[in-house]
Amino acid sequence: MQHAVKVEVPGWRSVASQLQKTFDLNLSFLQSIPGAFKIAHTVLGMICVILIALYSQFFHPLTGSSLGLLCSKSAAYFLLVSSGFFVTSLLIVVCSLLSYFTASFLPKTAFELTYHVVACILYLSSSLTLMITVINDNKVYNELLFGKQPGYEGQIAASALGLLNSILYGVSTYFSFQARRQMG
């Protein structure tokens, strides 16, 4: 005669299920395709904000202390766009995790579709503007001082990740459009 024995090993699954029971979190949202895209938007947005803020700082040549965030207009535009959409994406992820209703209703609203369209366009324009400005400024800097402009690699990486985020927002626009179309 066989008996079933249930063995629970403490680990991630038990912690996640305990969190879900305690706070009633909508963890199924994280496993969905739109949820994965929203997490990707949030993480890439955070990386873009960190990169552009870090590589747009200037340091005192003798003391090494930061003189603050001194950046070009294109870097300021990129910082504004990436920080704004990072915060909004973070709020959408948090609200969707805390509420089943929000996670199921929000993709069908005009806000979600409009948000993704505007984010795609603004991320695309700010990333291209930053990339073109940094490349052109580096050419001038190279001709005059025979070296790379300070922060060149970080700003190029930020603009490339911004372009990737723009593509992800474009795909999310398609998903939002399909969800809205299914609603009728």
N, CA, C and O of each residue as an XYZ file, in Angstrom:
736
protein
N       0.833     -1.166      0.000
C       0.000      0.000      0.000
C       0.890      1.246      0.000
O       1.824      1.360      0.793
N       0.575      2.178     -0.911
C       1.383      3.387     -1.032
C       0.652      4.570     -0.428
O      -0.569      4.686     -0.536
N       1.402      5.431      0.201
C       0.839      6.646      0.785
C       1.571      7.839      0.193
O       2.791      7.812      0.034
N       0.823      8.884     -0.131
C       1.425     10.107     -0.655
C       1.939     10.942      0.515
O       1.242     11.162      1.506
N       3.145     11.384      0.372
C       3.755     12.225      1.392
C       4.095     13.565      0.745
O       4.741     13.611     -0.302
N       3.662     14.642      1.368
C       3.955     15.972      0.856
C       5.104     16.566      1.659
O       5.020     16.722      2.878
N       6.171     16.890      0.951
C       7.348     17.470      1.581
C       7.497     18.895      1.061
O       7.552     19.122     -0.148
N       7.561     19.843      1.977
C       7.766     21.229      1.578
C       9.193     21.640      1.901
O       9.656     21.531      3.037
N       9.864     22.110      0.880
C      11.229     22.576      1.028
C      11.189     24.097      1.016
O      10.661     24.693      0.077
N      11.741     24.734      2.046
C      11.726     26.199      2.039
C      12.538     26.716      0.857
O      13.676     26.299      0.638
N      11.960     27.596      0.130
C      12.631     28.163     -1.037
C      11.782     29.263     -1.619
O      10.891     29.801     -0.962
N      12.069     29.589     -2.856
C      11.407     30.704     -3.506
C       9.909     30.468     -3.651
O       9.115     31.373     -3.396
N       9.517     29.277     -4.054
C       8.091     29.013     -4.262
C       7.298     29.187     -2.969
O       6.208     29.759     -2.977
N       7.839     28.701     -1.877
C       7.099     28.837     -0.621
C       7.071     30.294     -0.155
O       6.075     30.746      0.411
N       8.147     31.019     -0.390
C       8.166     32.436     -0.034
C       7.175     33.202     -0.906
O       6.431     34.048     -0.409
N       7.166     32.907     -2.202
C       6.250     33.594     -3.114
C       4.802     33.280     -2.769
O       3.955     34.172     -2.791
N       4.507     32.028     -2.452
C       3.128     31.691     -2.102
C       2.733     32.337     -0.770
O       1.582     32.737     -0.599
N       3.663     32.441      0.160
C       3.373     33.101      1.439
C       3.112     34.591      1.234
O       2.207     35.158      1.847
N       3.910     35.225      0.365
C       3.687     36.637      0.049
C       2.330     36.836     -0.616
O       1.609     37.790     -0.322
N       1.998     35.914     -1.519
C       0.730     36.029     -2.224
C      -0.441     35.880     -1.256
O      -1.442     36.587     -1.375
N      -0.316     34.962     -0.299
C      -1.385     34.778      0.688
C      -1.490     35.985      1.625
O      -2.588     36.415      1.977
N      -0.344     36.520      2.019
C      -0.343     37.629      2.973
C      -0.860     38.915      2.345
O      -1.720     39.582      2.920
N      -0.346     39.268      1.171
C      -0.683     40.544      0.550
C      -1.674     40.415     -0.595
O      -2.068     41.424     -1.180
N      -2.086     39.197     -0.927
C      -2.985     38.931     -2.054
C      -2.432     39.546     -3.340
O      -3.130     40.282     -4.037
N      -1.179     39.237     -3.643
C      -0.515     39.763     -4.832
C      -0.957     39.006     -6.078
O      -1.228     37.807     -6.031
N      -1.024     39.708     -7.160
C      -1.390     39.140     -8.451
C      -0.113     38.681     -9.164
O       0.342     39.328    -10.106
N       0.458     37.565     -8.711
C       1.716     37.086     -9.291
C       1.537     36.507    -10.688
O       2.508     36.374    -11.434
N       0.306     36.164    -11.046
C       0.068     35.665    -12.403
C       0.302     36.762    -13.440
O       0.581     36.472    -14.603
N       0.189     38.018    -13.018
C       0.477     39.146    -13.914
C       1.925     39.102    -14.395
O       2.211     39.413    -15.551
N       2.836     38.712    -13.502
C       4.256     38.663    -13.863
C       4.546     37.572    -14.882
O       5.531     37.653    -15.615
N       3.692     36.548    -14.935
C       3.902     35.432    -15.846
C       3.263     35.662    -17.212
O       3.495     34.889    -18.141
N       2.469     36.712    -17.341
C       1.820     36.995    -18.616
C       2.777     37.765    -19.535
O       3.751     38.362    -19.076
N       2.487     37.740    -20.814
C       3.339     38.451    -21.782
C       3.282     39.969    -21.561
O       4.334     40.607    -21.526
N       2.092     40.572    -21.410
C       2.087     42.021    -21.129
C       2.804     42.369    -19.823
O       3.451     43.412    -19.727
N       2.689     41.497    -18.819
C       3.392     41.743    -17.559
C       4.895     41.711    -17.728
O       5.613     42.535    -17.161
N       5.371     40.750    -18.517
C       6.809     40.658    -18.786
C       7.303     41.894    -19.540
O       8.399     42.387    -19.276
N       6.497     42.389    -20.474
C       6.878     43.601    -21.203
C       6.920     44.808    -20.271
O       7.822     45.638    -20.377
N       5.957     44.913    -19.361
C       5.944     46.047    -18.436
C       7.140     46.004    -17.484
O       7.700     47.045    -17.139
N       7.521     44.822    -17.070
C       8.721     44.695    -16.236
C       9.958     45.071    -17.045
O      10.857     45.738    -16.532
N      10.009     44.648    -18.299
C      11.141     45.014    -19.164
C      11.198     46.526    -19.366
O      12.282     47.109    -19.335
N      10.033     47.179    -19.575
C       9.996     48.650    -19.696
C      10.573     49.303    -18.446
O      11.365     50.242    -18.520
N      10.152     48.776    -17.294
C      10.574     49.369    -16.023
C      12.072     49.205    -15.807
O      12.760     50.160    -15.447
N      12.577     47.992    -16.027
C      14.006     47.725    -15.802
C      14.869     48.501    -16.795
O      15.862     49.113    -16.402
N      14.502     48.481    -18.073
C      15.282     49.239    -19.065
C      15.207     50.743    -18.801
O      16.197     51.455    -18.969
N      14.035     51.226    -18.389
C      13.905     52.646    -18.047
C      14.802     53.032    -16.888
O      15.431     54.090    -16.904
N      14.859     52.159    -15.868
C      15.715     52.434    -14.714
C      17.189     52.454    -15.134
O      17.945     53.321    -14.696
N      17.593     51.517    -15.966
C      18.987     51.464    -16.431
C      19.309     52.718    -17.253
O      20.391     53.289    -17.116
N      18.373     53.145    -18.105
C      18.591     54.357    -18.911
C      18.759     55.594    -18.028
O      19.643     56.418    -18.265
N      17.906     55.718    -17.008
C      18.008     56.863    -16.103
C      19.354     56.853    -15.384
O      20.018     57.885    -15.288
N      19.754     55.690    -14.880
C      21.024     55.585    -14.160
C      22.199     55.917    -15.077
O      23.095     56.668    -14.692
N      22.198     55.360    -16.289
C      23.318     55.595    -17.208
C      23.439     57.062    -17.599
O      24.529     57.632    -17.561
N      22.324     57.668    -17.972
C      22.419     59.059    -18.442
C      22.745     59.997    -17.285
O      23.444     60.992    -17.477
N      22.250     59.696    -16.090
C      22.580     60.545    -14.942
C      24.043     60.369    -14.539
O      24.718     61.339    -14.195
N      24.526     59.134    -14.582
C      25.905     58.861    -14.185
C      26.912     59.433    -15.181
O      27.912     60.030    -14.784
N      26.647     59.250    -16.465
C      27.617     59.678    -17.469
C      27.419     61.116    -17.938
O      28.113     61.571    -18.846
N      26.490     61.825    -17.333
C      26.344     63.249    -17.632
C      26.868     64.112    -16.492
O      26.716     65.334    -16.523
N      27.478     63.498    -15.496
C      28.049     64.255    -14.387
C      29.458     64.699    -14.748
O      30.191     64.010    -15.459
N      29.807     65.852    -14.244
C      31.165     66.334    -14.410
C      31.819     66.426    -13.039
O      31.176     66.797    -12.056
N      33.086     66.088    -12.983
C      33.811     66.048    -11.721
C      34.905     67.099    -11.712
O      35.489     67.414    -12.749
N      35.175     67.635    -10.541
C      36.233     68.615    -10.365
C      37.564     67.928    -10.672
O      37.828     66.842    -10.155
N      38.409     68.546    -11.508
C      39.657     67.877    -11.902
C      40.641     67.652    -10.756
O      41.435     66.713    -10.821
N      40.619     68.479     -9.710
C      41.578     68.330     -8.611
C      41.029     67.509     -7.448
O      41.715     66.630     -6.925
N      39.800     67.794     -7.046
C      39.254     67.102     -5.869
C      38.512     65.826     -6.220
O      38.388     64.936     -5.378
N      38.016     65.718     -7.442
C      37.257     64.534     -7.844
C      35.809     64.558     -7.391
O      35.075     63.600     -7.633
N      35.381     65.628     -6.741
C      33.994     65.700     -6.291
C      33.088     66.099     -7.459
O      33.510     66.781     -8.393
N      31.857     65.659     -7.379
C      30.899     65.919     -8.450
C      30.515     67.388     -8.489
O      30.258     68.000     -7.453
N      30.478     67.944     -9.677
C      30.040     69.316     -9.867
C      28.557     69.364    -10.205
O      27.996     70.442    -10.402
N      27.926     68.205    -10.272
C      26.492     68.140    -10.550
C      26.217     67.594    -11.925
O      27.124     67.193    -12.655
N      24.967     67.588    -12.257
C      24.510     67.062    -13.532
C      24.555     68.184    -14.555
O      23.673     69.042    -14.592
N      25.566     68.170    -15.368
C      25.727     69.151    -16.426
C      25.659     68.399    -17.743
O      26.563     67.631    -18.072
N      24.596     68.615    -18.494
C      24.454     67.823    -19.712
C      23.935     68.681    -20.858
O      23.491     69.813    -20.669
N      24.007     68.108    -22.038
C      23.515     68.787    -23.232
C      21.988     68.766    -23.239
O      21.360     68.105    -22.413
N      21.407     69.496    -24.178
C      19.947     69.519    -24.294
C      19.405     68.143    -24.657
O      18.349     67.738    -24.173
N      20.132     67.426    -25.512
C      19.654     66.100    -25.915
C      19.712     65.117    -24.747
O      18.827     64.273    -24.612
N      20.735     65.213    -23.907
C      20.820     64.346    -22.733
C      19.738     64.703    -21.720
O      19.175     63.820    -21.073
N      19.443     66.006    -21.579
C      18.374     66.419    -20.666
C      17.017     65.931    -21.169
O      16.177     65.508    -20.374
N      16.799     65.986    -22.479
C      15.561     65.492    -23.082
C      15.429     63.984    -22.849
O      14.356     63.499    -22.492
N      16.514     63.254    -23.051
C      16.497     61.804    -22.834
C      16.252     61.480    -21.357
O      15.496     60.563    -21.037
N      16.887     62.226    -20.472
C      16.684     62.017    -19.037
C      15.235     62.286    -18.639
O      14.659     61.541    -17.845
N      14.656     63.331    -19.178
C      13.259     63.658    -18.893
C      12.331     62.548    -19.372
O      11.457     62.108    -18.627
N      12.511     62.099    -20.593
C      11.657     61.042    -21.161
C      11.830     59.737    -20.398
O      10.848     59.116    -19.994
N      13.074     59.322    -20.200
C      13.303     58.023    -19.563
C      12.851     58.018    -18.107
O      12.310     57.018    -17.636
N      13.062     59.115    -17.391
C      12.627     59.133    -15.987
C      11.108     59.187    -15.878
O      10.533     58.544    -15.000
N      10.460     59.927    -16.735
C       9.003     60.004    -16.713
C       8.345     58.670    -17.005
O       7.416     58.264    -16.307
N       8.820     57.989    -18.029
C       8.222     56.704    -18.382
C       8.658     55.596    -17.431
O       7.935     54.614    -17.263
N       9.819     55.732    -16.807
C      10.223     54.764    -15.789
C       9.269     54.808    -14.604
O       8.801     53.768    -14.140
N       8.982     56.001    -14.119
C       8.096     56.146    -12.959
C       6.688     55.653    -13.297
O       6.065     54.954    -12.497
N       6.191     56.011    -14.469
C       4.851     55.570    -14.859
C       4.782     54.059    -15.017
O       3.813     53.436    -14.583
N       5.795     53.463    -15.631
C       5.821     51.997    -15.783
C       5.898     51.312    -14.433
O       5.249     50.290    -14.212
N       6.687     51.871    -13.532
C       6.793     51.300    -12.186
C       5.438     51.341    -11.474
O       5.052     50.371    -10.823
N       4.727     52.443    -11.593
C       3.403     52.553    -10.982
C       2.416     51.556    -11.586
O       1.611     50.967    -10.865
N       2.473     51.366    -12.893
C       1.576     50.403    -13.542
C       1.878     48.991    -13.063
O       0.954     48.221    -12.799
N       3.158     48.636    -12.948
C       3.533     47.298    -12.474
C       3.074     47.097    -11.031
O       2.501     46.057    -10.706
N       3.315     48.068    -10.175
C       2.921     47.947     -8.765
C       1.401     47.835     -8.640
O       0.901     46.989     -7.898
N       0.667     48.681     -9.361
C      -0.802     48.631     -9.288
C      -1.346     47.316     -9.844
O      -2.324     46.783     -9.321
N      -0.727     46.795    -10.889
C      -1.169     45.525    -11.454
C      -0.841     44.357    -10.533
O      -1.562     43.359    -10.517
N       0.232     44.471     -9.772
C       0.564     43.425     -8.794
C      -0.382     43.456     -7.594
O      -0.695     42.413     -7.019
N      -0.827     44.629     -7.225
C      -1.677     44.761     -6.046
C      -3.158     44.538     -6.333
O      -3.934     44.275     -5.414
N      -3.556     44.641     -7.603
C      -4.977     44.563     -7.916
C      -5.216     43.690     -9.145
O      -4.675     43.952    -10.219
N      -6.024     42.661     -8.977
C      -6.410     41.811    -10.112
C      -7.237     42.614    -11.105
O      -7.103     42.441    -12.317
N      -8.090     43.493    -10.590
C      -8.947     44.302    -11.453
C      -8.112     45.216    -12.348
O      -8.378     45.333    -13.545
N      -7.115     45.854    -11.771
C      -6.255     46.753    -12.553
C      -5.535     45.986    -13.657
O      -5.466     46.456    -14.792
N      -5.004     44.820    -13.338
C      -4.267     44.031    -14.321
C      -5.159     43.553    -15.452
O      -4.694     43.407    -16.583
N      -6.423     43.307    -15.170
C      -7.316     42.821    -16.221
C      -8.000     43.963    -16.980
O      -8.304     43.822    -18.164
N      -8.242     45.087    -16.311
C      -8.977     46.182    -16.940
C      -8.080     47.183    -17.656
O      -8.444     47.671    -18.726
N      -6.927     47.499    -17.099
C      -6.062     48.550    -17.639
C      -5.638     48.318    -19.092
O      -5.617     49.278    -19.862
N      -5.296     47.080    -19.508
C      -4.898     46.899    -20.917
C      -5.998     47.213    -21.920
O      -5.713     47.415    -23.100
N      -7.234     47.257    -21.479
C      -8.355     47.502    -22.395
C      -8.739     48.975    -22.467
O      -9.674     49.333    -23.184
N      -8.042     49.823    -21.745
C      -8.400     51.244    -21.703
C      -7.654     52.048    -22.765
O      -6.646     51.608    -23.318
N      -8.181     53.234    -23.027
C      -7.518     54.145    -23.969
C      -6.202     54.648    -23.386
O      -5.276     54.967    -24.131
N      -6.115     54.721    -22.052
C      -4.871     55.182    -21.418
C      -3.701     54.292    -21.800
O      -2.641     54.787    -22.183
N      -3.887     52.989    -21.700
C      -2.793     52.058    -21.977
C      -2.317     52.174    -23.421
O      -1.115     52.222    -23.681
N      -3.258     52.220    -24.355
C      -2.894     52.345    -25.772
C      -2.184     53.672    -26.034
O      -1.147     53.701    -26.696
N      -2.731     54.750    -25.524
C      -2.130     56.071    -25.726
C      -0.758     56.160    -25.063
O       0.183     56.711    -25.634
N      -0.655     55.617    -23.859
C       0.617     55.615    -23.128
C       1.712     54.917    -23.933
O       2.824     55.432    -24.045
N       1.403     53.754    -24.490
C       2.414     53.010    -25.244
C       2.797     53.712    -26.545
O       3.966     53.711    -26.930
N       1.823     54.305    -27.218
C       2.131     55.037    -28.458
C       3.040     56.230    -28.164
O       4.054     56.428    -28.833
N       2.667     57.020    -27.159
C       3.463     58.207    -26.808
C       4.850     57.798    -26.316
O       5.844     58.431    -26.675
N       4.926     56.746    -25.498
C       6.226     56.282    -25.003
C       7.115     55.811    -26.145
O       8.311     56.101    -26.164
N       6.541     55.095    -27.085
C       7.326     54.612    -28.235
C       7.889     55.786    -29.033
O       9.071     55.792    -29.378
N       7.058     56.765    -29.323
C       7.490     57.920    -30.128
C       8.529     58.759    -29.380
O       9.553     59.134    -29.950
N       8.263     59.053    -28.105
C       9.196     59.909    -27.356
C      10.522     59.200    -27.067
O      11.583     59.819    -27.154
N      10.472     57.908    -26.725
C      11.723     57.172    -26.518
C      12.527     57.111    -27.815
O      13.747     57.273    -27.795
N      11.854     56.878    -28.935
C      12.541     56.816    -30.223
C      13.193     58.157    -30.552
O      14.358     58.201    -30.948
N      12.449     59.244    -30.388
C      13.009     60.558    -30.734
C      14.127     60.973    -29.781
O      15.143     61.510    -30.221
N      13.952     60.732    -28.482
C      14.996     61.145    -27.533
C      16.253     60.283    -27.674
O      17.368     60.788    -27.542
N      16.078     58.992    -27.939
C      17.242     58.107    -28.105
C      18.027     58.455    -29.363
O      19.256     58.523    -29.337
N      17.316     58.675    -30.457
C      18.009     59.048    -31.699
C      18.676     60.409    -31.577
O      19.793     60.600    -32.059
N      18.000     61.355    -30.937
C      18.594     62.682    -30.737
C      19.867     62.589    -29.905
O      20.883     63.197    -30.239
N      19.801     61.823    -28.817
C      20.984     61.660    -27.966
C      22.113     60.972    -28.715
O      23.261     61.409    -28.646
N      21.795     59.897    -29.432
C      22.835     59.151    -30.143
C      23.504     60.018    -31.208
O      24.731     60.033    -31.314
N      22.720     60.727    -31.984
C      23.282     61.578    -33.041
C      24.129     62.694    -32.438
O      25.217     62.982    -32.935
N      23.641     63.322    -31.372
C      24.387     64.403    -30.726
C      25.703     63.906    -30.151
O      26.738     64.550    -30.322
N      25.670     62.764    -29.471
C      26.892     62.236    -28.849
C      27.912     61.848    -29.922
O      29.104     62.113    -29.767
N      27.457     61.230    -30.994
C      28.386     60.829    -32.062
C      28.991     62.061    -32.733
O      30.197     62.100    -32.978
N      28.170     63.063    -33.032
C      28.689     64.279    -33.666
C      29.625     65.055    -32.742
O      30.667     65.542    -33.181
N      29.258     65.172    -31.461
C      30.128     65.868    -30.508
C      31.450     65.137    -30.325
O      32.493     65.763    -30.137
N      31.401     63.803    -30.380
C      32.630     63.022    -30.210
C      33.559     63.194    -31.412
O      34.780     63.163    -31.255
N      33.000     63.376    -32.602
C      33.830     63.626    -33.785
C      34.600     64.932    -33.618
O      35.796     64.996    -33.902
N      33.912     65.966    -33.159
C      34.566     67.260    -32.936
C      35.601     67.126    -31.824
O      36.717     67.631    -31.951
N      35.243     66.455    -30.744
C      36.141     66.254    -29.612
C      37.382     65.476    -30.037
O      38.493     65.776    -29.600
N      37.185     64.474    -30.893
C      38.298     63.670    -31.407
C      39.256     64.510    -32.239
O      40.473     64.370    -32.123
N      38.705     65.384    -33.080
C      39.548     66.206    -33.940
C      40.372     67.210    -33.142
O      41.510     67.511    -33.505
N      39.806     67.723    -32.068
C      40.499     68.747    -31.290
C      41.465     68.165    -30.258
O      42.575     68.675    -30.103
N      41.067     67.118    -29.558
C      41.863     66.643    -28.427
C      42.382     65.208    -28.573
O      43.039     64.704    -27.661
N      42.112     64.561    -29.664
C      42.609     63.205    -29.928
C      42.204     62.197    -28.852
O      43.052     61.465    -28.343
N      40.976     62.153    -28.517
C      40.488     61.196    -27.527
C      38.979     61.137    -27.544
O      38.311     61.862    -28.280
N      38.474     60.273    -26.731
C      37.018     60.158    -26.639
C      36.476     61.170    -25.646
O      37.120     61.518    -24.657
N      35.281     61.625    -25.942
C      34.577     62.550    -25.064
C      34.250     61.830    -23.752
O      33.891     60.653    -23.785
N      34.361     62.499    -22.600
C      34.007     61.861    -21.332
C      32.534     61.443    -21.317
O      31.653     62.229    -21.666
N      32.282     60.222    -20.919
C      30.927     59.710    -20.857
C      30.377     59.208    -22.174
O      29.189     58.903    -22.276
N      31.226     59.118    -23.181
C      30.781     58.702    -24.518
C      30.132     57.316    -24.501
O      29.030     57.140    -25.021
N      30.804     56.347    -23.913
C      30.308     54.969    -23.926
C      28.989     54.843    -23.165
O      28.071     54.160    -23.620
N      28.895     55.498    -22.013
C      27.679     55.423    -21.213
C      26.485     56.059    -21.903
O      25.372     55.536    -21.835
N      26.713     57.181    -22.563
C      25.613     57.850    -23.256
C      25.175     57.074    -24.490
O      23.986     57.032    -24.806
N      26.122     56.459    -25.188
C      25.766     55.616    -26.336
C      24.987     54.398    -25.850
O      23.998     54.007    -26.471
N      25.424     53.793    -24.741
C      24.707     52.640    -24.182
C      23.297     53.036    -23.753
O      22.349     52.286    -23.988
N      23.148     54.188    -23.135
C      21.824     54.654    -22.709
C      20.914     54.866    -23.915
O      19.745     54.481    -23.889
N      21.444     55.474    -24.959
C      20.614     55.711    -26.143
C      20.264     54.406    -26.857
O      19.163     54.274    -27.391
N      21.182     53.445    -26.872
C      20.888     52.140    -27.486
C      19.810     51.394    -26.694
O      18.914     50.786    -27.279
N      19.900     51.444    -25.364
C      18.866     50.819    -24.534
C      17.539     51.561    -24.667
O      16.474     50.949    -24.573
N      17.596     52.856    -24.881
C      16.385     53.627    -25.136
C      15.720     53.212    -26.443
O      14.493     53.145    -26.528
N      16.536     52.933    -27.467
C      15.983     52.437    -28.727
C      15.341     51.062    -28.539
O      14.279     50.786    -29.098
N      15.984     50.207    -27.755
C      15.414     48.893    -27.454
C      14.084     49.048    -26.702
O      13.118     48.345    -26.997
N      14.039     49.959    -25.744
C      12.811     50.199    -24.997
C      11.717     50.757    -25.911
O      10.537     50.459    -25.729
N      12.111     51.558    -26.882
C      11.152     52.083    -27.853
C      10.530     50.949    -28.657
O       9.328     50.962    -28.922
N      11.332     49.981    -29.041
C      10.818     48.815    -29.775
C       9.858     48.025    -28.888
O       8.800     47.591    -29.345
N      10.228     47.840    -27.620
C       9.352     47.112    -26.694
C       8.034     47.853    -26.484
O       6.982     47.222    -26.384
N       8.078     49.172    -26.416
C       6.849     49.947    -26.304
C       6.009     49.819    -27.568
O       4.780     49.814    -27.499
N       6.664     49.716    -28.724
C       5.934     49.496    -29.968
C       5.206     48.159    -29.975
O       4.057     48.077    -30.409
N       5.865     47.115    -29.497
C       5.228     45.794    -29.396
C       4.087     45.838    -28.382
O       3.036     45.241    -28.612
N       4.283     46.533    -27.271
C       3.214     46.681    -26.275
C       2.036     47.463    -26.837
O       0.889     47.221    -26.459
N       2.312     48.392    -27.733
C       1.232     49.117    -28.406
C       0.360     48.152    -29.185
O      -0.868     48.244    -29.156
N       1.000     47.226    -29.881
C       0.256     46.212    -30.636
C      -0.610     45.369    -29.700
O      -1.776     45.117    -30.004
N      -0.053     44.929    -28.561
C      -0.828     44.134    -27.609
C      -1.989     44.938    -27.026
O      -3.082     44.402    -26.840
N      -1.763     46.210    -26.741
C      -2.831     47.064    -26.216
C      -3.922     47.259    -27.252
O      -5.109     47.266    -26.925
N      -3.513     47.415    -28.501
C      -4.496     47.572    -29.585
C      -5.336     46.302    -29.731
O      -6.551     46.379    -29.910
N      -4.695     45.141    -29.654
C      -5.427     43.875    -29.762
C      -6.392     43.697    -28.588
O      -7.522     43.248    -28.784
N      -5.969     44.038    -27.388
C      -6.834     43.911    -26.206
C      -8.030     44.846    -26.316
O      -9.145     44.490    -25.935
N      -7.793     46.031    -26.833
C      -8.879     46.996    -26.989
C      -9.847     46.559    -28.090
O     -11.056     46.768    -27.991
N      -9.303     45.961    -29.120
C     -10.130     45.471    -30.228
C     -11.013     44.312    -29.796
O     -12.168     44.216    -30.212
N     -10.471     43.434    -28.964
C     -11.242     42.286    -28.470
C     -12.390     42.744    -27.580
O     -13.424     42.081    -27.497
N     -12.204     43.866    -26.924
C     -13.241     44.382    -26.033
C     -14.452     44.858    -26.834
O     -15.589     44.794    -26.366
N     -14.189     45.329    -28.036
C     -15.291     45.728    -28.890
C     -15.465     47.161    -29.100
O     -16.380     47.573    -29.813
